[in-house]
Amino acid sequence: MSILFLLIPLSIIVAITFLLIFIRACKSGQFSDMQTPAMRILQDVTIKNKTK
């Protein structure tokens, strides 16, 4: 029973930490462009081999 007095506050601290990290990532623009990475795989890019 006494372990709950340690685990509950610890889990709340971890949850708040992850929430703050997520909010910081959103504010810095980490998730602002969701289309370009998905479309990049569809672009036809040819790589020219340089042979000597």
N, CA, C and O atoms as a GROMACS GRO file, in nm:
protein
  208
    1MET      N    1   0.083  -0.120   0.000
    1MET     CA    2   0.000   0.000   0.000
    1MET      C    3   0.087   0.126   0.000
    1MET      O    4   0.052   0.225  -0.064
    2SER      N    5   0.196   0.122   0.069
    2SER     CA    6   0.279   0.241   0.078
    2SER      C    7   0.351   0.270  -0.054
    2SER      O    8   0.392   0.384  -0.078
    3ILE      N    9   0.367   0.167  -0.139
    3ILE     CA   10   0.430   0.190  -0.269
    3ILE      C   11   0.343   0.278  -0.358
    3ILE      O   12   0.394   0.348  -0.445
    4LEU      N   13   0.211   0.275  -0.336
    4LEU     CA   14   0.121   0.360  -0.413
    4LEU      C   15   0.147   0.509  -0.388
    4LEU      O   16   0.128   0.592  -0.476
    5PHE      N   17   0.190   0.541  -0.267
    5PHE     CA   18   0.221   0.680  -0.236
    5PHE      C   19   0.344   0.729  -0.312
    5PHE      O   20   0.365   0.849  -0.326
    6LEU      N   21   0.424   0.637  -0.360
    6LEU     CA   22   0.539   0.671  -0.442
    6LEU      C   23   0.505   0.666  -0.591
    6LEU      O   24   0.543   0.755  -0.667
    7LEU      N   25   0.433   0.563  -0.633
    7LEU     CA   26   0.407   0.542  -0.775
    7LEU      C   27   0.308   0.641  -0.834
    7LEU      O   28   0.324   0.683  -0.949
    8ILE      N   29   0.208   0.678  -0.761
    8ILE     CA   30   0.107   0.771  -0.815
    8ILE      C   31   0.167   0.909  -0.842
    8ILE      O   32   0.150   0.961  -0.952
    9PRO      N   33   0.237   0.971  -0.747
    9PRO     CA   34   0.299   1.101  -0.780
    9PRO      C   35   0.405   1.089  -0.889
    9PRO      O   36   0.420   1.178  -0.972
   10LEU      N   37   0.479   0.979  -0.889
   10LEU     CA   38   0.581   0.959  -0.992
   10LEU      C   39   0.518   0.948  -1.130
   10LEU      O   40   0.570   1.004  -1.226
   11SER      N   41   0.407   0.877  -1.142
   11SER     CA   42   0.341   0.865  -1.272
   11SER      C   43   0.280   0.998  -1.316
   11SER      O   44   0.277   1.027  -1.436
   12ILE      N   45   0.233   1.076  -1.223
   12ILE     CA   46   0.180   1.209  -1.257
   12ILE      C   47   0.291   1.299  -1.306
   12ILE      O   48   0.272   1.375  -1.402
   13ILE      N   49   0.407   1.293  -1.243
   13ILE     CA   50   0.522   1.374  -1.286
   13ILE      C   51   0.567   1.333  -1.426
   13ILE      O   52   0.597   1.419  -1.508
   14VAL      N   53   0.571   1.203  -1.453
   14VAL     CA   54   0.611   1.155  -1.586
   14VAL      C   55   0.509   1.199  -1.691
   14VAL      O   56   0.547   1.242  -1.800
   15ALA      N   57   0.380   1.190  -1.659
   15ALA     CA   58   0.275   1.230  -1.754
   15ALA      C   59   0.284   1.380  -1.784
   15ALA      O   60   0.270   1.421  -1.899
   16ILE      N   61   0.306   1.461  -1.683
   16ILE     CA   62   0.317   1.606  -1.704
   16ILE      C   63   0.441   1.638  -1.786
   16ILE      O   64   0.438   1.728  -1.871
   17THR      N   65   0.550   1.566  -1.762
   17THR     CA   66   0.672   1.586  -1.840
   17THR      C   67   0.650   1.558  -1.987
   17THR      O   68   0.690   1.637  -2.073
   18PHE      N   69   0.586   1.445  -2.019
   18PHE     CA   70   0.557   1.413  -2.158
   18PHE      C   71   0.461   1.513  -2.220
   18PHE      O   72   0.474   1.546  -2.338
   19LEU      N   73   0.366   1.562  -2.145
   19LEU     CA   74   0.274   1.663  -2.196
   19LEU      C   75   0.348   1.792  -2.229
   19LEU      O   76   0.322   1.854  -2.332
   20LEU      N   77   0.439   1.833  -2.143
   20LEU     CA   78   0.516   1.956  -2.169
   20LEU      C   79   0.607   1.938  -2.290
   20LEU      O   80   0.624   2.032  -2.368
   21ILE      N   81   0.666   1.820  -2.306
   21ILE     CA   82   0.750   1.795  -2.423
   21ILE      C   83   0.666   1.798  -2.550
   21ILE      O   84   0.711   1.851  -2.652
   22PHE      N   85   0.546   1.743  -2.546
   22PHE     CA   86   0.457   1.746  -2.662
   22PHE      C   87   0.415   1.888  -2.697
   22PHE      O   88   0.413   1.926  -2.814
   23ILE      N   89   0.382   1.966  -2.596
   23ILE     CA   90   0.342   2.106  -2.621
   23ILE      C   91   0.457   2.185  -2.679
   23ILE      O   92   0.438   2.266  -2.769
   24ARG      N   93   0.579   2.162  -2.629
   24ARG     CA   94   0.696   2.231  -2.683
   24ARG      C   95   0.722   2.192  -2.828
   24ARG      O   96   0.758   2.277  -2.909
   25ALA      N   97   0.702   2.065  -2.862
   25ALA     CA   98   0.721   2.020  -3.000
   25ALA      C   99   0.616   2.082  -3.092
   25ALA      O  100   0.647   2.119  -3.205
   26CYS      N  101   0.494   2.094  -3.045
   26CYS     CA  102   0.390   2.156  -3.127
   26CYS      C  103   0.417   2.304  -3.149
   26CYS      O  104   0.397   2.354  -3.260
   27LYS      N  105   0.461   2.373  -3.047
   27LYS     CA  106   0.489   2.517  -3.061
   27LYS      C  107   0.610   2.544  -3.149
   27LYS      O  108   0.617   2.650  -3.212
   28SER      N  109   0.704   2.451  -3.154
   28SER     CA  110   0.824   2.474  -3.236
   28SER      C  111   0.802   2.439  -3.382
   28SER      O  112   0.893   2.458  -3.464
   29GLY      N  113   0.684   2.387  -3.417
   29GLY     CA  114   0.654   2.358  -3.556
   29GLY      C  115   0.690   2.217  -3.599
   29GLY      O  116   0.701   2.190  -3.719
   30GLN      N  117   0.707   2.129  -3.506
   30GLN     CA  118   0.745   1.991  -3.538
   30GLN      C  119   0.637   1.922  -3.622
   30GLN      O  120   0.669   1.840  -3.708
   31PHE      N  121   0.511   1.953  -3.598
   31PHE     CA  122   0.400   1.887  -3.666
   31PHE      C  123   0.328   1.978  -3.765
   31PHE      O  124   0.213   1.951  -3.800
   32SER      N  125   0.393   2.084  -3.810
   32SER     CA  126   0.325   2.182  -3.894
   32SER      C  127   0.308   2.135  -4.038
   32SER      O  128   0.208   2.170  -4.102
   33ASP      N  129   0.400   2.057  -4.091
   33ASP     CA  130   0.392   2.013  -4.230
   33ASP      C  131   0.372   1.862  -4.234
   33ASP      O  132   0.469   1.785  -4.224
   34MET      N  133   0.249   1.820  -4.248
   34MET     CA  134   0.220   1.677  -4.248
   34MET      C  135   0.211   1.619  -4.389
   34MET      O  136   0.213   1.497  -4.404
   35GLN      N  137   0.202   1.702  -4.491
   35GLN     CA  138   0.185   1.655  -4.628
   35GLN      C  139   0.318   1.624  -4.697
   35GLN      O  140   0.328   1.523  -4.767
   36THR      N  141   0.418   1.708  -4.680
   36THR     CA  142   0.542   1.693  -4.756
   36THR      C  143   0.613   1.560  -4.733
   36THR      O  144   0.654   1.499  -4.831
   37PRO      N  145   0.630   1.512  -4.610
   37PRO     CA  146   0.697   1.383  -4.594
   37PRO      C  147   0.623   1.268  -4.660
   37PRO      O  148   0.686   1.174  -4.709
   38ALA      N  149   0.492   1.274  -4.663
   38ALA     CA  150   0.415   1.167  -4.726
   38ALA      C  151   0.425   1.174  -4.879
   38ALA      O  152   0.424   1.071  -4.946
   39MET      N  153   0.434   1.294  -4.933
   39MET     CA  154   0.442   1.311  -5.078
   39MET      C  155   0.583   1.291  -5.132
   39MET      O  156   0.601   1.265  -5.251
   40ARG      N  157   0.683   1.304  -5.047
   40ARG     CA  158   0.821   1.294  -5.091
   40ARG      C  159   0.852   1.154  -5.148
   40ARG      O  160   0.932   1.142  -5.240
   41ILE      N  161   0.789   1.052  -5.095
   41ILE     CA  162   0.814   0.916  -5.143
   41ILE      C  163   0.756   0.896  -5.282
   41ILE      O  164   0.801   0.808  -5.356
   42LEU      N  165   0.657   0.976  -5.320
   42LEU     CA  166   0.591   0.960  -5.448
   42LEU      C  167   0.660   1.036  -5.562
   42LEU      O  168   0.630   1.012  -5.679
   43GLN      N  169   0.750   1.125  -5.530
   43GLN     CA  170   0.817   1.203  -5.632
   43GLN      C  171   0.915   1.114  -5.708
   43GLN      O  172   0.986   1.032  -5.650
   44ASP      N  173   0.918   1.135  -5.837
   44ASP     CA  174   1.007   1.056  -5.922
   44ASP      C  175   1.141   1.129  -5.932
   44ASP      O  176   1.154   1.228  -6.004
   45VAL      N  177   1.236   1.080  -5.860
   45VAL     CA  178   1.369   1.139  -5.861
   45VAL      C  179   1.464   1.037  -5.922
   45VAL      O  180   1.479   0.926  -5.871
   46THR      N  181   1.525   1.077  -6.030
   46THR     CA  182   1.622   0.987  -6.095
   46THR      C  183   1.762   1.024  -6.051
   46THR      O  184   1.798   1.141  -6.047
   47ILE      N  185   1.838   0.926  -6.018
   47ILE     CA  186   1.976   0.947  -5.975
   47ILE      C  187   2.066   0.907  -6.091
   47ILE      O  188   2.064   0.793  -6.139
   48LYS      N  189   2.145   1.002  -6.135
   48LYS     CA  190   2.236   0.976  -6.246
   48LYS      C  191   2.368   0.922  -6.190
   48LYS      O  192   2.430   0.984  -6.104
   49ASN      N  193   2.408   0.809  -6.239
   49ASN     CA  194   2.535   0.750  -6.197
   49ASN      C  195   2.648   0.814  -6.273
   49ASN      O  196   2.642   0.827  -6.395
   50LYS      N  197   2.750   0.853  -6.202
   50LYS     CA  198   2.869   0.909  -6.265
   50LYS      C  199   2.969   0.795  -6.287
   50LYS      O  200   3.022   0.738  -6.191
   51THR      N  201   2.993   0.763  -6.412
   51THR     CA  202   3.091   0.660  -6.442
   51THR      C  203   3.210   0.724  -6.511
   51THR      O  204   3.194   0.816  -6.591
   52LYS      N  205   3.326   0.676  -6.480
   52LYS     CA  206   3.449   0.732  -6.538
   52LYS      C  207   3.503   0.642  -6.644
   52LYS      O  208   3.605   0.672  -6.705
   0.00000   0.00000   0.00000
